[in-house]
């Protein structure tokens, strides 16, 4: 039975869900938070060590300003309201991406959240925010060049945003779209990928448990037979 240490999720379909059910993309983003909380709770129960959520990509800046503002405000409120619960449940928060381009208020909250949860060790949640994997790899090569060290697998992995973390065992993408969308391209080399037709707000605990069960039963060869 395969152990699950690290799950990564592309939470796709919030906007489409919101338009379908409420006539508003932002309503879908708000509804998607319940799926986030459900997955976090189940990850704790399943004793998963790392959960990486694709929250806002470098390409998402192309969206309308009102939607971008709403997304950032939603995250700010989540951090303010849930920080005590995260600490209580020994959850560590880590943000990966280009934080310097984010609004000042959000950057301050990110810093505070990371500091307050830094000693927690039950589950680490990585929020990929203003994240793009191609930019991450380019930045990694710049770090290696600056350090004047060899370009090899170990040095690249030690210079990524995910330095020190195991690669994801599982990638889940909801929303009936089958692509990686510039997410963890290096780290997903041997990850098992599960594409789900359901939009993210419709993704429930039973769906998550089913994927974990299916993964644990897989035969993983990693190039051998």
C-alpha positions in Angstrom: 0.0 0.0 0.0 1.5 3.4 -1.1 1.9 6.0 1.7 0.6 9.5 1.0 2.9 12.2 2.3 2.1 15.1 -0.1 -1.0 16.0 -2.1 -1.2 18.9 -4.5 -4.5 20.3 -5.8 -5.5 22.5 -8.7 -8.8 23.9 -7.5 -10.4 24.5 -10.8 -14.0 25.4 -11.5 -14.9 28.0 -8.9 -15.9 30.7 -11.4 -18.0 28.3 -13.5 -19.7 26.9 -10.4 -20.5 30.5 -9.3 -22.0 31.5 -12.6 -24.1 28.3 -12.9 -25.5 28.4 -9.3 -25.4 32.1 -8.3 -24.8 34.1 -11.4 -21.5 35.3 -10.1 -17.9 34.0 -10.4 -17.1 35.5 -7.0 -19.8 33.4 -5.4 -18.0 30.3 -6.6 -14.7 31.4 -5.1 -16.4 31.9 -1.8 -18.2 28.5 -2.1 -14.8 26.8 -2.8 -13.6 27.6 0.7 -15.8 24.9 2.1 -14.0 22.3 -0.1 -10.7 23.7 1.1 -11.7 23.2 4.7 -13.0 19.7 4.0 -9.8 18.6 2.4 -7.7 20.1 5.2 -9.7 18.3 7.8 -9.5 15.0 5.9 -5.7 15.5 5.4 -5.3 15.7 9.2 -7.3 12.6 9.7 -5.4 10.7 7.0 -2.1 12.0 8.5 -0.9 13.6 5.3 2.2 15.7 5.9 1.9 18.2 3.1 -0.9 19.8 1.1 -0.1 22.2 -1.7 -3.0 24.3 -3.1 -2.8 26.3 -6.4 -4.4 29.5 -5.1 -3.5 32.2 -7.7 -1.2 31.7 -10.7 1.0 34.3 -12.4 -1.5 34.0 -15.3 -4.4 34.9 -13.1 -3.5 38.6 -13.3 -5.2 38.6 -16.7 -8.6 38.4 -14.9 -10.8 41.4 -14.2 -9.4 43.7 -11.4 -12.6 43.2 -9.4 -12.2 39.5 -9.3 -8.5 39.7 -8.4 -9.4 42.1 -5.6 -12.1 39.7 -4.4 -9.7 36.7 -4.4 -7.1 38.6 -2.4 -9.7 39.9 0.1 -11.1 36.4 0.5 -7.7 35.1 1.3 -7.0 37.9 3.8 -10.3 37.2 5.6 -9.5 33.4 5.7 -6.1 34.1 7.3 -7.6 36.5 9.8 -10.5 34.2 10.8 -8.7 30.8 10.7 -5.2 31.5 12.1 -6.2 30.4 15.6 -7.7 27.2 14.3 -4.6 26.5 12.3 -2.4 27.0 15.4 -4.8 24.8 17.5 -4.6 22.0 14.9 -0.8 22.3 14.6 -1.0 23.3 10.9 2.0 25.2 9.4 1.4 27.7 6.6 3.9 28.3 3.8 3.4 30.5 0.8 5.2 29.8 -2.4 5.4 32.2 -5.3 6.4 35.8 -6.1 5.2 37.5 -3.0 6.7 40.9 -3.7 4.1 41.5 -6.4 1.2 41.0 -4.0 -0.7 43.9 -2.2 1.2 45.2 0.9 -1.6 44.2 3.3 -1.7 40.7 2.1 2.1 40.4 2.3 2.0 41.5 5.9 -0.7 38.9 6.7 1.3 36.2 4.9 4.4 37.0 7.0 2.4 37.0 10.2 0.7 33.7 9.3 4.0 32.0 8.5 5.6 33.3 11.7 2.7 32.3 14.0 2.5 28.7 12.5 6.2 28.1 12.0 6.6 25.6 14.8 3.5 23.5 13.9 4.3 20.1 12.5 1.1 18.1 12.0 0.3 19.3 8.5 2.1 21.9 6.3 -0.2 23.7 3.8 1.6 25.3 0.9 -0.4 28.0 -0.7 0.9 28.7 -4.2 0.1 32.4 -4.6 1.2 34.4 -7.7 2.9 31.1 -8.6 4.2 30.0 -12.0 6.4 26.9 -12.4 8.3 28.2 -15.3 9.2 31.4 -13.4 10.2 29.2 -10.4 12.6 27.2 -12.6 14.1 30.3 -14.1 14.6 31.8 -10.6 16.2 28.6 -9.5 18.7 28.7 -12.3 19.5 32.3 -11.4 20.1 31.3 -7.8 22.5 28.5 -8.9 24.4 30.9 -11.2 24.7 33.4 -8.4 26.0 30.8 -6.0 28.4 29.5 -8.7 27.5 25.9 -8.1 26.8 23.0 -10.5 23.5 22.8 -12.4 22.3 19.3 -11.3 19.2 17.8 -9.9 20.1 18.1 -6.3 21.0 21.8 -6.5 17.9 22.6 -8.5 15.7 20.9 -5.9 17.4 22.8 -3.1 16.7 26.1 -4.8 13.0 25.6 -5.6 10.2 27.1 -3.5 9.5 23.6 -2.3 13.0 23.1 -1.0 13.1 20.4 1.6 9.7 18.9 0.7 9.0 15.6 -0.8 7.5 15.8 -4.3 3.7 15.3 -4.5 2.5 11.7 -4.5 -0.8 12.8 -5.9 -2.0 15.7 -8.0 -5.8 16.3 -8.1 -7.3 18.7 -10.7 -11.0 19.4 -10.6 -13.1 21.2 -13.2 -13.0 18.6 -16.0 -9.8 20.1 -17.5 -6.8 17.8 -18.2 -3.6 20.0 -18.0 -1.1 21.2 -15.5 -1.4 24.9 -16.1 2.2 25.8 -15.1 1.9 24.1 -11.7 4.9 22.3 -10.1 6.2 21.2 -13.5 9.5 20.0 -12.0 8.0 18.4 -8.9 5.3 16.4 -10.7 7.7 14.2 -12.7 6.5 11.0 -11.0 3.3 12.2 -9.4 0.1 10.2 -9.9 -2.5 12.5 -11.5 -6.2 12.4 -10.9 -8.4 14.5 -13.1 -11.9 15.1 -11.7 -15.0 16.2 -13.7 -16.5 17.9 -10.6 -16.1 21.7 -10.2 -14.1 22.5 -7.1 -17.0 23.6 -4.8 -18.7 20.2 -5.6 -15.6 18.3 -4.5 -16.4 16.6 -1.2 -14.7 14.5 1.4 -15.9 11.3 -0.2 -14.2 12.3 -3.5 -10.9 13.0 -1.7 -11.1 9.7 0.2 -11.8 7.8 -3.0 -8.7 9.2 -4.7 -6.5 8.5 -1.6 -7.8 4.9 -1.6 -7.2 4.4 -5.3 -3.7 5.8 -5.0 -2.8 3.5 -2.2 -3.7 0.5 -4.3 -1.6 1.5 -7.4 1.5 -0.3 -8.4 4.1 2.4 -8.9 7.2 1.3 -10.9 9.2 4.6 -11.2 10.8 3.4 -14.4 11.4 -0.2 -13.4 9.0 -3.2 -13.9 
